[in-house]
Amino acid sequence: MNALRRASPAGDTVPEALRRMRRVATGLLLAMAVLFLVARTLAHSHPAWGYVQAFAEAAMVGGLADWFAVTALFRHPLALPIPHTAIIPRNKDRIGNTLAVFLRDNFLIPAVVARRMARVDLASAIGRFLADPPERGRIWRGASRLGGDILESLDQERLGGMVKGALAKKLRALDVAPMLGQALEAALAEGRHAPLLDSAIRWTGRTLEANEHLIRQMIHDRAGSIMRWTGLDETLANKIIDGLHRLIDEMIETPDHPLRMRAEEGLANFAHDLQHDPEMRARIFRLKAEILDNPAIEHWWMGVWEQMRRGMLKLVREPGDALTGQLGDALRQLGDTLQRDPDLKRTINRFARRAAVGAAADYGDGIVRLVSDTVKGWDAETITRRLENAVGRDLQYIRINGTLVGGMVGLCIHLADRLL
């Protein structure tokens, strides 16, 4: 707190414009005083000096009154302890509380935040920014450098472990069997499994072709001596291999082949078991845990994390280059979609509204206390200087206007007195 009071930020220095307005207002008051003395001295020489004297006299009264009123807000006029002066320094704690209550009642109540956020189209604003990003000026470059410095300063191994741990925790708690079953069921219903099944059948054909010699050797070894002597074992092997190749070709060319239908039936049963069979779901859950516990998976993840980290560094260090490629095209397409898709826009705006309402409910009281305690922590001189710098020019205009308006009123009264 003492450091705060000793500090002299730019906001606490008196702006040159405010000094100039003070000099103008004070100079005008002094000019009216000099004009009053001159007019009073020359009043007997010409009747017009009476009007000048009345104007100057009333202008002095108006200027002095407004000077007293303006000065009394911030300090004691002429350093005299006049009651009800130095209003702001004496009431700084009440000002802090009032400001905090105003902030809470008008901005941080969840109902108020929800009502205000209902009029905010955040999704469209994000979409416009992504579709047509602004020129990358100093703010953009500064933010890029800051983001890169922060990312490089972090312990990458520990950060990667934290991210991996959080992801693994989510995956361990996730029941993937029903999702796999639903995906397989949808693929079967839409016929998207056919290319995969064809690939499996062709792979079987290639495997058979590559291992024909094993089949021939197995038949030769198990055939009797008479079959081997007559060469029937070779004929039998050829027949078996040709029959298998013909079966595979028929399965590829005939979509409703019986064996192919049996395979699809097996896939359908497997999709059903994934969704509804507790034993199958438990097996998949155990298999998932074994995969996640495999050291090879951890090594693979750290490699993926390092690639992600390098990509993020490139993005923040060289945003212009990163946004000119496929990533830039994807972001611009996302921006166009955000502006055109009403359902997506409504979803994002609803999420933003709920997040803002939640933040107001969770942190609103803390923000209010922060504002109140900050204002209370300022000393009287600091808060006086800051408020005077914020509204000082307008207050000096009040002094100038009071001087001129007072003079005009005095002139009108003098004129009315002479006419009546």
NORBEL-V658866 format. One record per pair of residues at least 12 apart in sequence whose C-alpha atoms are under 6 Angstrom apart, sorted by the first residue. I is the first residue (numbers start at 1). J is the second residue. D is the distance in Angstrom with one decimal. If there is no record, write none. Layout:
I:J:D  I:J:D
This chain:
12:385:6.0  12:386:5.6  18:393:5.3  21:396:6.0  25:400:5.2  32:56:5.1  36:53:5.2  36:56:5.0  36:57:6.0  39:53:5.0  54:410:5.5  54:411:5.5  55:407:4.2  55:410:5.2  55:411:4.8  56:407:5.8  58:406:5.1  58:407:4.7  58:410:4.8  59:403:4.5  59:404:5.9  59:406:4.5  59:407:3.8  62:402:5.1  62:403:4.9  62:406:4.7  63:399:5.7  63:402:5.3  63:403:4.1  66:399:5.2  67:399:5.9  72:85:4.4  72:86:5.1  73:86:5.3  73:87:4.9  73:88:5.9  74:86:4.8  74:88:5.6  74:384:5.8  89:380:4.8  93:376:5.1  96:372:4.7  96:375:5.1  97:372:5.4  100:368:5.0  100:371:5.9  100:372:5.5  108:360:5.2  108:364:5.5  110:357:5.0  110:360:5.7  110:361:5.8  113:357:5.8  114:357:5.9  117:353:5.5  122:349:5.9  123:345:5.3  123:348:6.0  123:349:6.0  124:339:5.1  127:335:3.7  127:338:5.0  127:339:5.5  130:331:5.9  130:332:5.3  130:335:4.8  131:332:4.3  131:335:4.6  131:336:5.9  144:316:4.8  144:317:5.8  148:313:5.8  148:316:5.7  177:274:5.1  177:281:5.5  178:274:5.5  178:275:4.3  181:271:4.2  181:274:4.9  181:275:5.5  184:271:5.8  185:271:5.8  216:237:5.4  220:233:5.6
